[in-house]
Structures are given as structure tokens and as C-alpha cells.
Amino acid sequence: VVSTQSTGAGVVETVEVSDSESDYQENKDIMVIGWGIVDGDDSYSIAYTLQELSYQITPMDPCKEFWLKEIGKYPLYFPEEFSLDDLLVGQLCARDMTNEQGRFSSGDSGGPLFVEENGQYKQIGIVSWGLADYDELGYDMFMDLRSYLGWIDKWVSKAGEEQWLELHSGMNQGIVEVTTKEDMSYICRNGAGPSEALCICNEMGFDNGHIVSASEFLPKKSPYDMSFGLTNLQCTGDQWDSCTSDQYDRDVTVPCFYGEQLAVRCYDKPWNFHISSMYPVLETQNGMLRGQVFCEVIAQKNGLDLDGKRDIMMDLVISEEDTVKLVTRMKYKKNMASFMGKVKKGYMVENGSCLTCLAYIPGTSIYSVLVPEGCPNNPANFQTFMESKI
């Protein structure tokens, strides 16, 4: 929190999550606290005392207008095709309307947003994102807890369970950890298959999953102490409570060793392939375009990113009413995680041409295009263009 106002000492207690619409109304007085960077002496030092800021919930329209202007300053990161509306789903917008206190900053992320009434505090949000420049005042974004009440209730209800699952990496993939109030152990992979992976991933909140090698997540040197607790995992449905298992130390008949811990990769969509952004860096010379065009593609199979250089090809084309014309093959730039196509002098690309990125999987008819707004977007033309490649 970029502010010198501290909260003082207090008693640490749990907080109620508000489900009252009145607590989320526009212009509602709210409060955010955190231990992030402070700017009392221009040193950008971390706070040693818990900091506090008073905010007001703002209407989404001026907030959206503000962020559209900010996005326009950084087209490489937020190109025109980027959907701000999608980003703002499940978000609250707030700011200090006095412009006197400051704003949250690095180190405050994940902190709570409160409302207070008659000395009672209720949480309505979580610090999410804002401007990178701590000294510049703007609209700050918070996760709106109303959008996640069902998810919160689900996991709070599990707090009393004797046993729960986690993934060793802490993300969507990793070695499966079985945790109790007393200890933590791992599952011997023996007998586990697709049904077991699906149940584990469903328990973690994903729609799909499959088993992967534990070696992806284990260090080659200085192995962890990863003792086995369960074996013979068998699941008859698609939920974790349909699964049974045996105690490893008592019931195992074929032992497991280091590297044979059960590991999974969880995901929602088995196949995800689309161009997410297009960023042209072009100038006009004698009515012809020159420069570069950058395009990013999201390509995942079973939750794993494809190799952009090996598995994907991308062309820079011109989309016209009756046809699609090739300009050049684009090259994958690993350091930028994007494809780049050069528009050279000899290509004779006229100013006003509808340059379009077309990504495809070699040897297949699978493709994705990103056509700029206002340009011809005839699927039959792209299909004909793709057929000429197979």
C-alpha cells in the first residue's frame, strides 16, 4: 500500500465474507490493508507496519474508459483485439476519490478489501491488479468475491475433512499429495489409470486430467523425502469420494520407488488452439506497407503447451472478399513467445490491406485466424487456402 497511514495494533480474527448486495454498491466506502511497498520517503521500501487505505467502489464505465486508455499505451502487451470486457468479469473497481492517500502496490496482491459497519468488518474483494507506476493514481482492480462464493463454500466445507488432496507443484499439475491434519504422504502409482486421474483433477476443480510421470517434478539430485501412504487406488465414478485405496505400509504387494509417485496433469479443455493477439508495427512508404507483424497463439493439448517452433506454423496473409493471399511465412520468436512476419519492400502490400495471421497444425486442416475488425472474414476463403497446403 503506497501510503504512510498505519492501522495500529489490533486483534487478528477471521472475517466474514459478505454476500449482501448493499456492500458492493457504487460509491461504497471500503478499506484495503497490506504490507506492500510504501512511498513515505521515495525509497519504495517494504512496510514494517500494516498499512491501510480508504477507497470507494466506482462505477465500471469510467473504470473501463480509464483502462482502455492505459491499454492503448502498451499495444505489445494489450493489443486492440484484447478483450477488456472478459478481463473485467468478476472484478470490482475502486479508487481513492480524494487522490490524497495513494494506492495499493507491489506486495499487496492477494490482500483483503473490506467494508465496515458498526465496528464489524466484512470482506468483499481481494487485491488483484493495477498500474505499474506506484506514484500514478488510477483505478485499482479487485477480485469480486460475489463471483466466487460457490467455490469458497465448497472448499470451506472441506476444512473439517480428515484428508484432502493437493498437487506438489501448487498449479494444475504435479505429484499428488495426500494431506491429513497429522502428516502428508504420496500415492504409489500401481494400478492407477485414467479414471483415477479424472477423479483427482475433478477434486482439484478441473474438468479433465491424465497421469504423467513424476520425474517431471522431481529433482535429479538431493531427492525429497516422499514416503508413500496409499496404494492400489481405484475409482468407480468421476468424484474423489468414489475412490478406495489401501495403506501402503500394510497392504502393498509390489513396492513403489522414488519416481513412481502418482502425478497428474489437470486441465479443462483437451484441445485449445487460437490466436490471442496481433500487433502490427508498420509504416507506409509510397503507398506500400513496410515493417513487422507479431501474433501470439495459445496452443495446448491436454493442458500442455505445444512447441511453437516445432508443432505450429503461422502465415501472414491478406484477407480479401474473394480470396486469401499469402504474404510471408512467419517465424517463431522464442524470447517473445510469439510469431513475427516481415513485410518487405518487394512484397507490394498496399496500405489498407487486411493483414491477417493464420496459424495451423502442419499436416492437418486445423487452423485459427485473427482477422482485424472491419476486414473480410470469409471461412470458405480460409478453408480453400488451407486445402492448398495439405
Contacts in CASP RR format, 6 or more apart in sequence:
PFRMAT RR
TARGET T0000
AUTHOR 0000-0000-0000
METHOD contacts of the structure
MODEL  1
VVSTQSTGAGVVETVEVSDSESDYQENKDIMVIGWGIVDGDDSYSIAYTL
QELSYQITPMDPCKEFWLKEIGKYPLYFPEEFSLDDLLVGQLCARDMTNE
QGRFSSGDSGGPLFVEENGQYKQIGIVSWGLADYDELGYDMFMDLRSYLG
WIDKWVSKAGEEQWLELHSGMNQGIVEVTTKEDMSYICRNGAGPSEALCI
CNEMGFDNGHIVSASEFLPKKSPYDMSFGLTNLQCTGDQWDSCTSDQYDR
DVTVPCFYGEQLAVRCYDKPWNFHISSMYPVLETQNGMLRGQVFCEVIAQ
KNGLDLDGKRDIMMDLVISEEDTVKLVTRMKYKKNMASFMGKVKKGYMVE
NGSCLTCLAYIPGTSIYSVLVPEGCPNNPANFQTFMESKI
1 32 0 8 1.000
1 33 0 8 1.000
1 34 0 8 1.000
1 35 0 8 1.000
1 36 0 8 1.000
1 38 0 8 1.000
1 47 0 8 1.000
1 51 0 8 1.000
1 52 0 8 1.000
1 53 0 8 1.000
1 102 0 8 1.000
1 103 0 8 1.000
1 104 0 8 1.000
1 105 0 8 1.000
1 108 0 8 1.000
2 37 0 8 1.000
2 38 0 8 1.000
2 39 0 8 1.000
2 102 0 8 1.000
2 103 0 8 1.000
2 104 0 8 1.000
2 105 0 8 1.000
2 134 0 8 1.000
2 135 0 8 1.000
3 38 0 8 1.000
3 39 0 8 1.000
3 51 0 8 1.000
3 52 0 8 1.000
3 53 0 8 1.000
3 101 0 8 1.000
3 102 0 8 1.000
4 38 0 8 1.000
4 39 0 8 1.000
4 40 0 8 1.000
4 51 0 8 1.000
5 51 0 8 1.000
5 52 0 8 1.000
5 53 0 8 1.000
5 101 0 8 1.000
6 47 0 8 1.000
6 49 0 8 1.000
6 50 0 8 1.000
6 51 0 8 1.000
6 52 0 8 1.000
7 33 0 8 1.000
7 49 0 8 1.000
7 50 0 8 1.000
7 51 0 8 1.000
7 52 0 8 1.000
8 49 0 8 1.000
8 50 0 8 1.000
15 112 0 8 1.000
15 114 0 8 1.000
15 121 0 8 1.000
15 122 0 8 1.000
15 123 0 8 1.000
16 120 0 8 1.000
16 121 0 8 1.000
16 122 0 8 1.000
16 123 0 8 1.000
17 122 0 8 1.000
17 123 0 8 1.000
17 124 0 8 1.000
17 145 0 8 1.000
17 149 0 8 1.000
17 152 0 8 1.000
18 24 0 8 1.000
18 115 0 8 1.000
18 122 0 8 1.000
18 123 0 8 1.000
18 124 0 8 1.000
18 145 0 8 1.000
19 146 0 8 1.000
19 149 0 8 1.000
20 122 0 8 1.000
22 28 0 8 1.000
23 115 0 8 1.000
23 122 0 8 1.000
23 124 0 8 1.000
24 57 0 8 1.000
24 92 0 8 1.000
24 124 0 8 1.000
24 144 0 8 1.000
24 146 0 8 1.000
25 57 0 8 1.000
26 57 0 8 1.000
26 58 0 8 1.000
26 59 0 8 1.000
27 56 0 8 1.000
27 57 0 8 1.000
27 58 0 8 1.000
28 56 0 8 1.000
28 57 0 8 1.000
28 115 0 8 1.000
29 54 0 8 1.000
29 55 0 8 1.000
29 56 0 8 1.000
29 115 0 8 1.000
29 116 0 8 1.000
30 54 0 8 1.000
30 55 0 8 1.000
30 56 0 8 1.000
30 57 0 8 1.000
30 94 0 8 1.000
30 113 0 8 1.000
30 114 0 8 1.000
30 115 0 8 1.000
30 124 0 8 1.000
31 52 0 8 1.000
31 53 0 8 1.000
31 54 0 8 1.000
31 55 0 8 1.000
31 113 0 8 1.000
31 114 0 8 1.000
31 115 0 8 1.000
31 116 0 8 1.000
32 52 0 8 1.000
32 53 0 8 1.000
32 55 0 8 1.000
32 94 0 8 1.000
32 104 0 8 1.000
32 108 0 8 1.000
32 111 0 8 1.000
32 112 0 8 1.000
32 113 0 8 1.000
32 114 0 8 1.000
32 127 0 8 1.000
32 142 0 8 1.000
33 50 0 8 1.000
33 51 0 8 1.000
33 52 0 8 1.000
33 53 0 8 1.000
33 111 0 8 1.000
33 112 0 8 1.000
33 114 0 8 1.000
34 47 0 8 1.000
34 50 0 8 1.000
34 51 0 8 1.000
34 52 0 8 1.000
34 104 0 8 1.000
34 107 0 8 1.000
34 108 0 8 1.000
34 111 0 8 1.000
34 127 0 8 1.000
35 46 0 8 1.000
35 47 0 8 1.000
35 50 0 8 1.000
35 51 0 8 1.000
35 107 0 8 1.000
35 108 0 8 1.000
36 46 0 8 1.000
36 47 0 8 1.000
36 51 0 8 1.000
36 104 0 8 1.000
36 105 0 8 1.000
36 106 0 8 1.000
36 107 0 8 1.000
36 108 0 8 1.000
37 44 0 8 1.000
37 45 0 8 1.000
37 46 0 8 1.000
37 47 0 8 1.000
37 105 0 8 1.000
37 106 0 8 1.000
37 107 0 8 1.000
37 134 0 8 1.000
38 44 0 8 1.000
38 45 0 8 1.000
38 46 0 8 1.000
38 47 0 8 1.000
38 51 0 8 1.000
38 105 0 8 1.000
39 102 0 8 1.000
39 105 0 8 1.000
39 134 0 8 1.000
39 135 0 8 1.000
44 134 0 8 1.000
46 107 0 8 1.000
53 96 0 8 1.000
53 101 0 8 1.000
53 102 0 8 1.000
53 103 0 8 1.000
53 104 0 8 1.000
54 96 0 8 1.000
54 101 0 8 1.000
55 94 0 8 1.000
55 95 0 8 1.000
55 96 0 8 1.000
55 113 0 8 1.000
55 140 0 8 1.000
56 94 0 8 1.000
56 95 0 8 1.000
56 96 0 8 1.000
56 97 0 8 1.000
57 92 0 8 1.000
57 93 0 8 1.000
57 94 0 8 1.000
58 93 0 8 1.000
58 94 0 8 1.000
58 95 0 8 1.000
58 97 0 8 1.000
58 139 0 8 1.000
59 93 0 8 1.000
60 88 0 8 1.000
60 93 0 8 1.000
62 139 0 8 1.000
63 88 0 8 1.000
63 93 0 8 1.000
63 139 0 8 1.000
63 141 0 8 1.000
64 84 0 8 1.000
64 85 0 8 1.000
64 88 0 8 1.000
66 138 0 8 1.000
66 139 0 8 1.000
67 84 0 8 1.000
67 88 0 8 1.000
67 139 0 8 1.000
68 84 0 8 1.000
70 78 0 8 1.000
70 131 0 8 1.000
71 78 0 8 1.000
71 82 0 8 1.000
71 84 0 8 1.000
72 78 0 8 1.000
75 279 0 8 1.000
76 279 0 8 1.000
76 294 0 8 1.000
79 277 0 8 1.000
79 278 0 8 1.000
79 279 0 8 1.000
80 372 0 8 1.000
80 373 0 8 1.000
81 276 0 8 1.000
81 277 0 8 1.000
81 278 0 8 1.000
81 370 0 8 1.000
81 372 0 8 1.000
81 373 0 8 1.000
82 277 0 8 1.000
88 141 0 8 1.000
89 147 0 8 1.000
90 143 0 8 1.000
90 144 0 8 1.000
90 146 0 8 1.000
90 147 0 8 1.000
91 128 0 8 1.000
91 141 0 8 1.000
91 142 0 8 1.000
91 143 0 8 1.000
91 144 0 8 1.000
92 113 0 8 1.000
92 124 0 8 1.000
92 125 0 8 1.000
92 141 0 8 1.000
92 142 0 8 1.000
92 143 0 8 1.000
92 144 0 8 1.000
93 139 0 8 1.000
93 140 0 8 1.000
93 141 0 8 1.000
93 142 0 8 1.000
94 113 0 8 1.000
94 139 0 8 1.000
94 140 0 8 1.000
94 142 0 8 1.000
95 103 0 8 1.000
95 137 0 8 1.000
95 138 0 8 1.000
95 139 0 8 1.000
95 140 0 8 1.000
96 102 0 8 1.000
96 103 0 8 1.000
96 137 0 8 1.000
99 137 0 8 1.000
102 137 0 8 1.000
103 130 0 8 1.000
103 131 0 8 1.000
103 134 0 8 1.000
103 137 0 8 1.000
103 138 0 8 1.000
103 140 0 8 1.000
104 127 0 8 1.000
104 130 0 8 1.000
104 140 0 8 1.000
105 134 0 8 1.000
106 134 0 8 1.000
108 127 0 8 1.000
109 127 0 8 1.000
109 128 0 8 1.000
109 129 0 8 1.000
110 126 0 8 1.000
110 127 0 8 1.000
110 128 0 8 1.000
111 126 0 8 1.000
111 127 0 8 1.000
112 123 0 8 1.000
112 125 0 8 1.000
112 126 0 8 1.000
112 127 0 8 1.000
113 123 0 8 1.000
113 124 0 8 1.000
113 125 0 8 1.000
113 126 0 8 1.000
113 127 0 8 1.000
113 142 0 8 1.000
114 121 0 8 1.000
114 122 0 8 1.000
114 123 0 8 1.000
114 124 0 8 1.000
115 121 0 8 1.000
115 122 0 8 1.000
115 124 0 8 1.000
116 122 0 8 1.000
123 145 0 8 1.000
124 142 0 8 1.000
124 144 0 8 1.000
124 145 0 8 1.000
124 146 0 8 1.000
125 142 0 8 1.000
125 143 0 8 1.000
125 144 0 8 1.000
125 145 0 8 1.000
126 142 0 8 1.000
126 143 0 8 1.000
126 145 0 8 1.000
127 140 0 8 1.000
127 142 0 8 1.000
128 141 0 8 1.000
128 142 0 8 1.000
128 143 0 8 1.000
129 140 0 8 1.000
129 141 0 8 1.000
130 138 0 8 1.000
130 139 0 8 1.000
130 140 0 8 1.000
130 141 0 8 1.000
131 138 0 8 1.000
131 140 0 8 1.000
145 152 0 8 1.000
158 164 0 8 1.000
162 180 0 8 1.000
162 181 0 8 1.000
163 178 0 8 1.000
163 179 0 8 1.000
163 180 0 8 1.000
164 178 0 8 1.000
164 179 0 8 1.000
165 176 0 8 1.000
165 177 0 8 1.000
165 178 0 8 1.000
165 179 0 8 1.000
165 200 0 8 1.000
165 203 0 8 1.000
165 204 0 8 1.000
165 240 0 8 1.000
166 176 0 8 1.000
166 177 0 8 1.000
166 179 0 8 1.000
167 173 0 8 1.000
167 174 0 8 1.000
167 175 0 8 1.000
167 176 0 8 1.000
167 177 0 8 1.000
167 204 0 8 1.000
167 264 0 8 1.000
167 266 0 8 1.000
168 174 0 8 1.000
168 175 0 8 1.000
168 176 0 8 1.000
168 177 0 8 1.000
168 217 0 8 1.000
168 263 0 8 1.000
169 175 0 8 1.000
169 217 0 8 1.000
172 204 0 8 1.000
172 206 0 8 1.000
172 265 0 8 1.000
172 266 0 8 1.000
172 267 0 8 1.000
172 303 0 8 1.000
173 212 0 8 1.000
173 216 0 8 1.000
173 217 0 8 1.000
173 263 0 8 1.000
173 264 0 8 1.000
173 265 0 8 1.000
173 266 0 8 1.000
173 303 0 8 1.000
174 212 0 8 1.000
174 214 0 8 1.000
174 216 0 8 1.000
174 217 0 8 1.000
174 263 0 8 1.000
174 264 0 8 1.000
174 265 0 8 1.000
175 186 0 8 1.000
175 214 0 8 1.000
175 217 0 8 1.000
175 218 0 8 1.000
175 226 0 8 1.000
175 261 0 8 1.000
175 262 0 8 1.000
175 263 0 8 1.000
176 186 0 8 1.000
176 187 0 8 1.000
176 200 0 8 1.000
176 261 0 8 1.000
176 262 0 8 1.000
176 263 0 8 1.000
176 264 0 8 1.000
177 184 0 8 1.000
177 185 0 8 1.000
177 186 0 8 1.000
178 184 0 8 1.000
178 185 0 8 1.000
178 186 0 8 1.000
178 187 0 8 1.000
178 229 0 8 1.000
178 230 0 8 1.000
185 227 0 8 1.000
185 228 0 8 1.000
185 229 0 8 1.000
185 230 0 8 1.000
185 248 0 8 1.000
186 226 0 8 1.000
186 227 0 8 1.000
186 228 0 8 1.000
186 229 0 8 1.000
186 230 0 8 1.000
186 261 0 8 1.000
186 262 0 8 1.000
187 228 0 8 1.000
187 229 0 8 1.000
187 230 0 8 1.000
187 231 0 8 1.000
187 233 0 8 1.000
187 245 0 8 1.000
187 261 0 8 1.000
187 262 0 8 1.000
188 228 0 8 1.000
188 229 0 8 1.000
188 230 0 8 1.000
188 231 0 8 1.000
188 232 0 8 1.000
188 248 0 8 1.000
188 252 0 8 1.000
188 255 0 8 1.000
188 256 0 8 1.000
188 260 0 8 1.000
188 261 0 8 1.000
188 262 0 8 1.000
189 211 0 8 1.000
189 214 0 8 1.000
189 256 0 8 1.000
189 260 0 8 1.000
189 261 0 8 1.000
189 262 0 8 1.000
189 263 0 8 1.000
190 231 0 8 1.000
190 232 0 8 1.000
190 252 0 8 1.000
190 254 0 8 1.000
190 256 0 8 1.000
190 260 0 8 1.000
191 232 0 8 1.000
191 233 0 8 1.000
191 234 0 8 1.000
192 211 0 8 1.000
192 233 0 8 1.000
192 262 0 8 1.000
193 211 0 8 1.000
194 210 0 8 1.000
194 211 0 8 1.000
195 235 0 8 1.000
195 236 0 8 1.000
195 237 0 8 1.000
195 238 0 8 1.000
196 211 0 8 1.000
196 233 0 8 1.000
196 234 0 8 1.000
196 235 0 8 1.000
196 243 0 8 1.000
196 262 0 8 1.000
197 209 0 8 1.000
197 210 0 8 1.000
197 211 0 8 1.000
197 264 0 8 1.000
198 208 0 8 1.000
198 209 0 8 1.000
198 235 0 8 1.000
198 238 0 8 1.000
199 235 0 8 1.000
199 237 0 8 1.000
199 238 0 8 1.000
199 239 0 8 1.000
199 240 0 8 1.000
199 242 0 8 1.000
199 243 0 8 1.000
200 209 0 8 1.000
200 240 0 8 1.000
200 262 0 8 1.000
200 264 0 8 1.000
200 266 0 8 1.000
201 207 0 8 1.000
201 208 0 8 1.000
201 209 0 8 1.000
201 264 0 8 1.000
201 266 0 8 1.000
201 267 0 8 1.000
202 238 0 8 1.000
202 239 0 8 1.000
202 240 0 8 1.000
203 239 0 8 1.000
203 240 0 8 1.000
204 266 0 8 1.000
205 266 0 8 1.000
206 266 0 8 1.000
206 267 0 8 1.000
206 268 0 8 1.000
207 267 0 8 1.000
207 268 0 8 1.000
207 269 0 8 1.000
208 266 0 8 1.000
208 267 0 8 1.000
208 268 0 8 1.000
208 269 0 8 1.000
208 270 0 8 1.000
208 302 0 8 1.000
209 264 0 8 1.000
209 265 0 8 1.000
209 266 0 8 1.000
209 267 0 8 1.000
209 302 0 8 1.000
210 264 0 8 1.000
210 265 0 8 1.000
210 302 0 8 1.000
211 262 0 8 1.000
211 263 0 8 1.000
211 264 0 8 1.000
212 263 0 8 1.000
212 264 0 8 1.000
212 265 0 8 1.000
213 259 0 8 1.000
213 263 0 8 1.000
214 259 0 8 1.000
214 260 0 8 1.000
214 261 0 8 1.000
214 262 0 8 1.000
214 263 0 8 1.000
215 259 0 8 1.000
216 263 0 8 1.000
217 263 0 8 1.000
218 224 0 8 1.000
218 226 0 8 1.000
218 258 0 8 1.000
218 259 0 8 1.000
218 261 0 8 1.000
223 258 0 8 1.000
226 258 0 8 1.000
226 261 0 8 1.000
228 248 0 8 1.000
228 249 0 8 1.000
228 252 0 8 1.000
228 256 0 8 1.000
228 261 0 8 1.000
229 247 0 8 1.000
229 248 0 8 1.000
229 249 0 8 1.000
230 245 0 8 1.000
230 246 0 8 1.000
230 247 0 8 1.000
230 248 0 8 1.000
231 245 0 8 1.000
231 246 0 8 1.000
231 247 0 8 1.000
231 248 0 8 1.000
231 251 0 8 1.000
231 252 0 8 1.000
231 256 0 8 1.000
232 245 0 8 1.000
232 246 0 8 1.000
232 251 0 8 1.000
232 252 0 8 1.000
233 243 0 8 1.000
233 244 0 8 1.000
233 245 0 8 1.000
233 262 0 8 1.000
234 243 0 8 1.000
234 244 0 8 1.000
234 245 0 8 1.000
235 242 0 8 1.000
235 243 0 8 1.000
235 244 0 8 1.000
236 242 0 8 1.000
236 243 0 8 1.000
246 252 0 8 1.000
248 256 0 8 1.000
265 302 0 8 1.000
265 303 0 8 1.000
265 304 0 8 1.000
266 303 0 8 1.000
267 300 0 8 1.000
267 302 0 8 1.000
267 303 0 8 1.000
269 300 0 8 1.000
269 303 0 8 1.000
270 301 0 8 1.000
270 302 0 8 1.000
271 300 0 8 1.000
271 301 0 8 1.000
272 298 0 8 1.000
272 299 0 8 1.000
272 300 0 8 1.000
272 303 0 8 1.000
273 297 0 8 1.000
273 298 0 8 1.000
273 299 0 8 1.000
273 300 0 8 1.000
273 359 0 8 1.000
273 361 0 8 1.000
273 366 0 8 1.000
273 368 0 8 1.000
274 297 0 8 1.000
274 298 0 8 1.000
274 368 0 8 1.000
275 295 0 8 1.000
275 296 0 8 1.000
275 297 0 8 1.000
275 298 0 8 1.000
275 357 0 8 1.000
275 359 0 8 1.000
275 368 0 8 1.000
275 369 0 8 1.000
275 370 0 8 1.000
276 296 0 8 1.000
276 297 0 8 1.000
276 298 0 8 1.000
276 370 0 8 1.000
277 295 0 8 1.000
277 296 0 8 1.000
277 370 0 8 1.000
278 293 0 8 1.000
278 294 0 8 1.000
278 295 0 8 1.000
278 357 0 8 1.000
278 370 0 8 1.000
278 372 0 8 1.000
279 293 0 8 1.000
279 294 0 8 1.000
279 295 0 8 1.000
280 292 0 8 1.000
280 293 0 8 1.000
280 294 0 8 1.000
280 355 0 8 1.000
281 291 0 8 1.000
281 292 0 8 1.000
281 293 0 8 1.000
281 294 0 8 1.000
282 289 0 8 1.000
282 290 0 8 1.000
282 291 0 8 1.000
282 292 0 8 1.000
282 293 0 8 1.000
282 343 0 8 1.000
282 355 0 8 1.000
283 289 0 8 1.000
283 290 0 8 1.000
283 291 0 8 1.000
284 290 0 8 1.000
284 351 0 8 1.000
285 345 0 8 1.000
287 350 0 8 1.000
287 351 0 8 1.000
288 345 0 8 1.000
288 348 0 8 1.000
288 349 0 8 1.000
288 350 0 8 1.000
288 351 0 8 1.000
289 343 0 8 1.000
289 349 0 8 1.000
289 350 0 8 1.000
289 351 0 8 1.000
289 352 0 8 1.000
289 353 0 8 1.000
289 355 0 8 1.000
290 343 0 8 1.000
290 344 0 8 1.000
290 345 0 8 1.000
291 342 0 8 1.000
291 343 0 8 1.000
291 344 0 8 1.000
292 340 0 8 1.000
292 341 0 8 1.000
292 342 0 8 1.000
292 343 0 8 1.000
293 316 0 8 1.000
293 330 0 8 1.000
293 340 0 8 1.000
293 341 0 8 1.000
293 343 0 8 1.000
293 355 0 8 1.000
293 357 0 8 1.000
294 333 0 8 1.000
294 336 0 8 1.000
294 338 0 8 1.000
294 339 0 8 1.000
294 340 0 8 1.000
294 341 0 8 1.000
295 314 0 8 1.000
295 330 0 8 1.000
295 338 0 8 1.000
295 339 0 8 1.000
295 357 0 8 1.000
295 359 0 8 1.000
295 370 0 8 1.000
296 337 0 8 1.000
296 338 0 8 1.000
296 339 0 8 1.000
297 308 0 8 1.000
297 312 0 8 1.000
297 314 0 8 1.000
297 338 0 8 1.000
297 339 0 8 1.000
297 359 0 8 1.000
297 368 0 8 1.000
299 305 0 8 1.000
299 306 0 8 1.000
299 308 0 8 1.000
299 311 0 8 1.000
299 312 0 8 1.000
299 359 0 8 1.000
300 306 0 8 1.000
306 312 0 8 1.000
308 332 0 8 1.000
308 334 0 8 1.000
309 332 0 8 1.000
309 334 0 8 1.000
311 361 0 8 1.000
312 332 0 8 1.000
312 359 0 8 1.000
312 360 0 8 1.000
312 361 0 8 1.000
313 329 0 8 1.000
313 359 0 8 1.000
313 360 0 8 1.000
313 361 0 8 1.000
313 362 0 8 1.000
314 329 0 8 1.000
314 330 0 8 1.000
314 332 0 8 1.000
314 339 0 8 1.000
314 357 0 8 1.000
314 358 0 8 1.000
314 359 0 8 1.000
314 360 0 8 1.000
315 326 0 8 1.000
315 327 0 8 1.000
315 328 0 8 1.000
315 329 0 8 1.000
315 330 0 8 1.000
315 357 0 8 1.000
315 358 0 8 1.000
315 360 0 8 1.000
316 326 0 8 1.000
316 327 0 8 1.000
316 328 0 8 1.000
316 329 0 8 1.000
316 330 0 8 1.000
316 341 0 8 1.000
316 343 0 8 1.000
316 355 0 8 1.000
316 356 0 8 1.000
316 357 0 8 1.000
316 358 0 8 1.000
317 324 0 8 1.000
317 325 0 8 1.000
317 326 0 8 1.000
317 327 0 8 1.000
317 355 0 8 1.000
317 356 0 8 1.000
317 357 0 8 1.000
317 358 0 8 1.000
317 385 0 8 1.000
318 324 0 8 1.000
318 325 0 8 1.000
318 327 0 8 1.000
318 349 0 8 1.000
318 353 0 8 1.000
318 354 0 8 1.000
318 355 0 8 1.000
318 356 0 8 1.000
319 354 0 8 1.000
319 356 0 8 1.000
319 369 0 8 1.000
319 371 0 8 1.000
319 375 0 8 1.000
319 376 0 8 1.000
319 377 0 8 1.000
319 378 0 8 1.000
319 381 0 8 1.000
319 382 0 8 1.000
320 354 0 8 1.000
320 376 0 8 1.000
320 381 0 8 1.000
321 376 0 8 1.000
321 378 0 8 1.000
322 381 0 8 1.000
323 381 0 8 1.000
323 384 0 8 1.000
323 385 0 8 1.000
324 356 0 8 1.000
324 358 0 8 1.000
324 381 0 8 1.000
324 382 0 8 1.000
324 384 0 8 1.000
324 385 0 8 1.000
326 385 0 8 1.000
327 341 0 8 1.000
327 343 0 8 1.000
327 347 0 8 1.000
327 349 0 8 1.000
327 355 0 8 1.000
328 341 0 8 1.000
328 342 0 8 1.000
328 343 0 8 1.000
328 344 0 8 1.000
328 347 0 8 1.000
329 341 0 8 1.000
330 339 0 8 1.000
330 340 0 8 1.000
330 341 0 8 1.000
330 357 0 8 1.000
331 339 0 8 1.000
331 340 0 8 1.000
331 341 0 8 1.000
332 338 0 8 1.000
332 339 0 8 1.000
333 339 0 8 1.000
333 340 0 8 1.000
339 357 0 8 1.000
339 359 0 8 1.000
343 349 0 8 1.000
343 355 0 8 1.000
349 355 0 8 1.000
354 371 0 8 1.000
354 372 0 8 1.000
354 374 0 8 1.000
354 375 0 8 1.000
354 376 0 8 1.000
355 372 0 8 1.000
356 369 0 8 1.000
356 370 0 8 1.000
356 371 0 8 1.000
356 372 0 8 1.000
356 375 0 8 1.000
357 369 0 8 1.000
357 370 0 8 1.000
358 367 0 8 1.000
358 368 0 8 1.000
358 369 0 8 1.000
358 382 0 8 1.000
358 385 0 8 1.000
359 367 0 8 1.000
359 368 0 8 1.000
359 369 0 8 1.000
360 366 0 8 1.000
360 367 0 8 1.000
360 368 0 8 1.000
360 386 0 8 1.000
360 389 0 8 1.000
361 367 0 8 1.000
363 389 0 8 1.000
363 390 0 8 1.000
364 390 0 8 1.000
365 383 0 8 1.000
365 386 0 8 1.000
365 387 0 8 1.000
365 390 0 8 1.000
367 382 0 8 1.000
367 386 0 8 1.000
369 377 0 8 1.000
369 382 0 8 1.000
371 377 0 8 1.000
END
